[in-house]
Amino acid sequence: MKKFRFFAALLLGIVMAAVGAAGGFVGYYYLDRNRFTSEIYTNGAMQVHFLELGNKYTGDCTYIKAGDTDILIDAGSRTDSISTIDTYLKNFVTDGKLEYVIVTHAHQDHYAGFATNENTESLFDMYSVGVIIDFALTNQKEDGAMYGNYCREREEAVANGAEHYTARECIEQDKDVFELSGGVTMTVLDQRYYYEKASSENDYSVCTLFTYGDQNILLTGDLEEKGEESLIEKNDLPQVTLYKAGHHGSKTSSSPELMAVIQPEVVCVCCCAGSPEYTDVAENQFPTQEFINNVAPYTDKVYVTTLCVDYSNGDFTSMNGNITVAFAGKSFTVQCSESDLKLKESEWFAESRETPDPWK
């Protein structure tokens, strides 16, 4: 089997190299079922990586490579995920610098890796950082332990040379559009809860749109329905190639209204499927039935990072694993470290969810 994988990877590399020479795809990935590594020929290519976080908890961590620019969006789910994230990033961030760090909102499952105590290295300590963009508002108390840790770690990064803007400052100072290397544009999208109090911390989420040629990638953190309404109102949203499912595939996000506007081709869900971490109601466990029903009219290309096996015993496994969507020219590929099956083809889906009509 190992020999088969080696020769398969070698053949794939030869094919991709030939296509790249002809002006098509410019990179290839070696896919090992136990560990994801890559050899990347970056000639303008862009990759979006949705990371597994090494524990039973749901959390977000998205790494984007745009030419020579490295972007990290969130770093959940717990502080013990830091070593998992760092090991993964070191395959790609060869100069030790993250040009951009975006922290969407002040929930542990999104910013634990940046909010360590003084005796533990955060990702701000491990990497040089160019620009930090984070949430404008929060319901967290100023003297709260984790939020206080985050503020301290962020300010240390600023003292070491990082620039810091809230999403609101990006909008108000006309610094909402960033030209990255590799022909990629990053836009900080506007939404109402950069300016006014929300009942849910999730609605403070920083929302970003990445554009590479004709391809658009939308990430909305944990933005919920009211926030999504304002996202539609305040922005001229395009149809997107890739959408990171809002709020881990919750029923409170990825609303029918937002889906009708963006009509995603690929949806990636960062969660531990079927976990009772937040609810014992099976249909409301991530990814929820309502989320599936909302995205089904537009795509069946839905992928999920992790699967809960036995939450009480801390047992989990990969569903798709680390998910990478790689763009080159007008084409893209989806490759996963564990399984390339779509959500609807998984055993968990067959046992736990009803198939919506568009997928039948």
C-alpha positions as CSV (number, residue, x, y, z in Angstrom):
1,M,0.0,0.0,0.0
2,K,2.8,2.4,0.9
3,K,4.5,1.7,-2.4
4,F,1.2,2.3,-4.2
5,R,0.8,5.7,-2.5
6,F,4.4,6.7,-3.4
7,F,4.0,5.9,-7.1
8,A,0.5,7.4,-7.1
9,A,1.9,10.6,-5.6
10,L,4.8,10.5,-8.1
11,L,2.5,10.1,-11.0
12,L,0.2,12.9,-9.7
13,G,3.3,15.2,-9.4
14,I,4.3,14.5,-13.0
15,V,0.8,15.1,-14.3
16,M,0.5,18.4,-12.4
17,A,3.9,19.5,-13.4
18,A,3.0,18.9,-17.1
19,V,-0.3,20.8,-16.7
20,G,1.5,23.6,-14.9
21,A,4.0,23.9,-17.8
22,A,1.1,24.3,-20.1
23,G,-0.3,27.2,-18.1
24,G,-2.8,25.3,-16.0
25,F,-2.4,23.9,-12.5
26,V,0.7,25.0,-10.8
27,G,1.0,22.9,-7.7
28,Y,0.4,19.3,-6.4
29,Y,-0.3,17.7,-3.1
30,Y,1.1,14.5,-1.7
31,L,-1.8,12.9,0.2
32,D,-1.0,10.6,3.0
33,R,-3.9,9.2,4.9
34,N,-2.2,9.7,8.3
35,R,-0.6,13.1,7.8
36,F,-1.0,15.9,5.3
37,T,2.1,17.5,3.8
38,S,2.7,19.3,0.6
39,E,5.1,20.4,-2.0
40,I,3.8,23.7,-3.4
41,Y,5.0,25.5,-6.5
42,T,3.4,28.8,-5.7
43,N,3.5,30.6,-9.1
44,G,0.4,32.6,-8.3
45,A,-1.5,29.7,-6.7
46,M,-3.7,30.1,-3.7
47,Q,-4.6,27.5,-1.1
48,V,-7.2,27.6,1.7
49,H,-6.7,25.1,4.5
50,F,-9.3,24.2,7.1
51,L,-7.4,22.5,10.0
52,E,-8.2,19.7,12.3
53,L,-7.4,20.8,15.9
54,G,-6.2,17.7,17.6
55,N,-9.0,17.2,20.2
56,K,-12.7,16.4,20.6
57,Y,-13.8,20.0,20.6
58,T,-15.3,22.0,17.7
59,G,-13.2,25.0,16.7
60,D,-12.1,27.1,13.8
61,C,-8.6,27.6,12.3
62,T,-8.2,28.6,8.6
63,Y,-4.8,29.1,7.0
64,I,-4.6,30.8,3.6
65,K,-1.5,31.0,1.4
66,A,-1.8,33.6,-1.3
67,G,1.4,33.6,-3.3
68,D,4.1,34.5,-0.7
69,T,1.5,35.9,1.8
70,D,0.5,33.8,4.8
71,I,-2.8,34.5,6.6
72,L,-4.1,32.8,9.7
73,I,-7.8,33.2,10.6
74,D,-8.7,32.1,14.1
75,A,-6.9,29.5,16.2
76,G,-9.3,27.4,18.2
77,S,-10.3,25.2,19.8
78,R,-8.3,25.0,23.1
79,T,-4.8,26.0,24.0
80,D,-3.7,22.3,23.5
81,S,-4.4,22.9,19.8
82,I,-1.5,25.3,19.5
83,S,1.1,22.6,18.9
84,T,-1.2,20.9,16.2
85,I,-1.6,24.3,14.4
86,D,2.1,25.1,14.7
87,T,3.1,21.8,13.3
88,Y,0.8,22.2,10.3
89,L,1.8,25.8,9.6
90,K,5.5,25.0,9.6
91,N,5.0,23.0,6.4
92,F,4.1,26.3,4.7
93,V,5.2,29.3,6.6
94,T,8.9,28.9,5.9
95,D,10.0,32.4,6.9
96,G,8.3,32.3,10.4
97,K,6.1,35.3,9.5
98,L,2.3,35.5,9.3
99,E,1.6,38.6,7.2
100,Y,-2.0,38.7,8.5
101,V,-3.7,37.3,11.5
102,I,-7.5,37.7,11.7
103,V,-9.3,37.0,15.0
104,T,-13.0,36.9,14.2
105,H,-14.5,37.1,17.7
106,A,-13.9,36.4,21.4
107,H,-15.0,32.8,21.8
108,Q,-12.5,30.2,23.0
109,D,-13.1,27.9,20.0
110,H,-11.8,30.7,17.8
111,Y,-9.1,32.5,19.7
112,A,-7.7,30.1,22.3
113,G,-4.4,29.8,20.4
114,F,-3.9,33.6,20.8
115,A,-5.1,33.9,24.4
116,T,-2.6,31.9,26.5
117,N,-1.5,32.6,30.0
118,E,1.9,34.2,30.6
119,N,3.6,30.9,31.1
120,T,2.4,29.4,27.7
121,E,3.5,30.5,24.3
122,S,0.7,31.7,22.1
123,L,0.8,31.7,18.3
124,F,1.6,35.4,18.6
125,D,4.8,34.4,20.4
126,M,5.7,31.7,17.8
127,Y,5.4,33.8,14.7
128,S,6.3,37.3,13.6
129,V,3.1,39.1,12.7
130,G,2.5,41.9,10.1
131,V,-1.1,42.9,10.6
132,I,-3.7,41.9,13.2
133,I,-7.4,42.5,12.4
134,D,-9.9,41.6,15.0
135,F,-13.4,42.2,16.4
136,A,-14.5,45.8,17.1
137,L,-16.9,44.8,20.0
138,T,-17.3,42.1,22.5
139,N,-19.5,41.1,25.4
140,Q,-16.5,39.7,27.3
141,K,-15.6,41.3,30.6
142,E,-12.3,43.3,30.5
143,D,-11.1,41.4,33.5
144,G,-12.1,38.0,32.1
145,A,-9.1,35.6,32.1
146,M,-9.1,34.5,28.5
147,Y,-10.0,37.9,27.1
148,G,-7.4,39.5,29.3
149,N,-4.9,37.0,28.1
150,Y,-5.8,37.8,24.5
151,C,-5.4,41.5,24.9
152,R,-2.0,41.1,26.6
153,E,-0.7,38.7,23.9
154,R,-2.0,41.0,21.1
155,E,-0.4,44.0,22.6
156,E,2.9,42.2,22.9
157,A,2.7,41.4,19.2
158,V,2.1,45.1,18.5
159,A,5.1,46.0,20.7
160,N,7.1,43.6,18.5
161,G,6.1,45.4,15.3
162,A,2.6,44.2,14.3
163,E,0.0,46.7,13.2
164,H,-3.5,46.3,14.8
165,Y,-6.9,47.3,13.4
166,T,-10.4,46.4,14.4
167,A,-12.7,45.5,11.5
168,R,-14.6,48.8,12.2
169,E,-11.3,50.7,11.8
170,C,-10.6,49.0,8.6
171,I,-14.0,50.2,7.2
172,E,-13.8,53.7,8.6
173,Q,-10.2,54.3,7.6
174,D,-10.7,52.9,4.1
175,K,-8.3,50.1,4.9
176,D,-10.7,47.4,4.1
177,V,-9.1,46.1,0.8
178,F,-5.7,44.5,0.9
179,E,-3.8,43.5,-2.2
180,L,-1.9,40.3,-1.4
181,S,0.7,38.6,-3.4
182,G,-0.2,36.0,-6.0
183,G,-2.9,38.2,-7.5
184,V,-5.2,37.8,-4.4
185,T,-7.4,40.5,-2.9
186,M,-8.6,40.3,0.7
187,T,-11.6,42.5,1.6
188,V,-12.9,43.1,5.2
189,L,-16.7,43.1,4.7
190,D,-18.9,45.6,6.6
191,Q,-21.7,44.5,8.9
192,R,-23.8,46.2,11.6
193,Y,-22.3,44.5,14.7
194,Y,-19.0,46.3,14.2
195,Y,-20.9,49.3,15.5
196,E,-23.7,48.2,17.8
197,K,-24.2,45.8,20.6
198,A,-25.3,42.3,19.8
199,S,-26.9,39.7,22.2
200,S,-24.7,37.0,20.8
201,E,-20.9,37.2,20.7
202,N,-21.0,35.4,17.4
203,D,-22.5,38.4,15.6
204,Y,-19.4,40.5,16.2
205,S,-17.5,38.2,13.8
206,V,-15.1,39.7,11.4
207,C,-16.1,38.7,7.8
208,T,-13.7,38.5,4.9
209,L,-13.9,37.9,1.2
210,F,-10.9,36.7,-0.8
211,T,-10.8,37.1,-4.5
212,Y,-8.5,35.3,-6.9
213,G,-9.3,35.9,-10.5
214,D,-12.9,34.9,-11.0
215,Q,-12.9,32.9,-7.7
216,N,-14.4,34.2,-4.5
217,I,-14.0,32.8,-1.0
218,L,-16.2,33.9,1.9
219,L,-15.5,33.4,5.6
220,T,-18.0,34.7,8.1
221,G,-16.7,33.4,11.5
222,D,-19.8,32.5,13.6
223,L,-22.0,35.2,12.2
224,E,-25.7,34.4,12.9
225,E,-28.9,35.3,11.1
226,K,-29.2,39.0,12.0
227,G,-25.6,39.5,11.2
228,E,-26.0,37.8,7.9
229,E,-28.9,40.1,7.0
230,S,-26.7,43.1,7.5
231,L,-23.8,41.4,5.6
232,I,-26.2,41.2,2.6
233,E,-27.4,44.8,3.0
234,K,-24.0,46.4,3.4
235,N,-22.0,44.6,0.7
236,D,-22.4,43.6,-2.9
237,L,-21.7,40.0,-2.3
238,P,-20.7,37.9,-5.3
239,Q,-21.5,34.2,-5.9
240,V,-18.6,32.2,-4.3
241,T,-16.6,29.2,-5.2
242,L,-15.8,28.4,-1.5
243,Y,-17.8,29.2,1.7
244,K,-16.7,28.3,5.2
245,A,-19.9,27.3,6.8
246,G,-20.9,29.9,9.3
247,H,-20.9,28.9,13.0
248,H,-19.7,25.3,12.3
249,G,-22.8,24.4,10.4
250,S,-25.2,25.6,13.0
251,K,-28.9,26.1,12.4
252,T,-28.4,29.8,13.3
253,S,-26.2,30.6,10.4
254,S,-25.9,29.9,6.6
255,S,-29.4,31.3,6.2
256,P,-31.5,30.7,3.1
257,E,-31.2,34.4,2.3
258,L,-27.4,34.4,2.4
259,M,-27.2,31.1,0.5
260,A,-29.4,32.5,-2.3
261,V,-27.0,35.4,-2.8
262,I,-23.7,33.6,-2.6
263,Q,-24.7,30.2,-4.1
264,P,-21.6,28.4,-3.0
265,E,-19.9,25.7,-5.1
266,V,-18.0,24.2,-2.2
267,V,-18.8,24.4,1.5
268,C,-16.3,23.4,4.3
269,V,-17.4,22.8,7.8
270,C,-15.0,23.2,10.8
271,C,-16.6,21.0,13.5
272,C,-16.6,17.7,15.3
273,A,-19.6,16.1,13.6
274,G,-22.3,14.7,15.9
275,S,-20.6,16.1,19.1
276,P,-22.9,16.8,22.1
277,E,-20.5,19.6,23.2
278,Y,-23.2,22.2,22.9
279,T,-26.4,20.3,22.8
280,D,-27.8,16.8,23.3
281,V,-30.4,17.3,20.6
282,A,-29.1,15.2,17.8
283,E,-30.5,17.2,14.9
284,N,-29.0,20.4,16.3
285,Q,-25.5,19.0,16.6
286,F,-23.0,20.3,14.0
287,P,-23.5,20.1,11.1
288,T,-27.2,20.5,11.6
289,Q,-30.0,19.3,9.5
290,E,-31.2,22.9,8.9
291,F,-27.8,23.9,7.6
292,I,-27.7,20.9,5.3
293,N,-31.2,21.8,3.9
294,N,-30.1,25.4,3.4
295,V,-27.0,24.6,1.3
296,A,-28.4,21.6,-0.6
297,P,-30.1,23.6,-3.4
298,Y,-26.7,25.0,-4.4
299,T,-24.1,22.3,-3.9
300,D,-23.5,18.8,-2.6
301,K,-19.8,19.4,-2.3
302,V,-19.9,19.7,1.5
303,Y,-16.8,18.6,3.6
304,V,-16.4,18.3,7.3
305,T,-13.1,18.2,9.3
306,T,-13.7,15.9,12.3
307,L,-16.1,13.2,13.6
308,C,-17.1,12.6,17.2
309,V,-16.7,9.0,18.3
310,D,-17.3,9.1,22.0
311,Y,-17.4,12.5,23.5
312,S,-17.4,11.4,27.2
313,N,-14.2,9.4,26.6
314,G,-12.6,12.1,24.4
315,D,-12.7,9.9,21.3
316,F,-12.7,11.5,17.9
317,T,-11.4,10.8,14.4
318,S,-11.1,12.5,11.1
319,M,-14.1,12.8,8.8
320,N,-12.4,14.5,5.8
321,G,-9.5,15.6,8.0
322,N,-7.5,18.7,7.1
323,I,-9.3,20.1,4.0
324,T,-7.5,22.1,1.4
325,V,-9.0,23.9,-1.5
326,A,-6.3,24.9,-4.0
327,F,-6.9,27.4,-6.7
328,A,-4.9,28.0,-9.9
329,G,-6.1,30.0,-12.9
330,K,-9.8,29.2,-13.3
331,S,-9.7,25.8,-11.7
332,F,-9.7,24.5,-8.2
333,T,-9.3,21.2,-6.4
334,V,-10.5,19.9,-3.1
335,Q,-8.1,17.5,-1.3
336,C,-8.4,16.0,2.2
337,S,-5.9,14.3,4.5
338,E,-8.3,11.5,5.5
339,S,-11.2,11.0,3.0
340,D,-12.4,12.8,-0.1
341,L,-16.0,11.6,0.4
342,K,-18.6,14.3,0.4
343,L,-20.7,14.7,3.6
344,K,-23.7,13.0,2.0
345,E,-21.6,9.9,1.2
346,S,-20.4,9.4,4.8
347,E,-21.7,6.8,7.2
348,W,-22.4,9.5,9.8
349,F,-24.7,11.2,7.3
350,A,-26.6,8.0,6.5
351,E,-27.1,7.3,10.2
352,S,-27.7,10.8,11.5
353,R,-29.3,13.1,8.8
354,E,-32.1,13.0,6.3
355,T,-31.2,13.5,2.6
356,P,-32.7,16.7,1.3
357,D,-34.5,16.6,-2.0
358,P,-31.7,18.3,-4.1
359,W,-29.3,15.5,-3.0
360,K,-31.6,12.6,-3.9
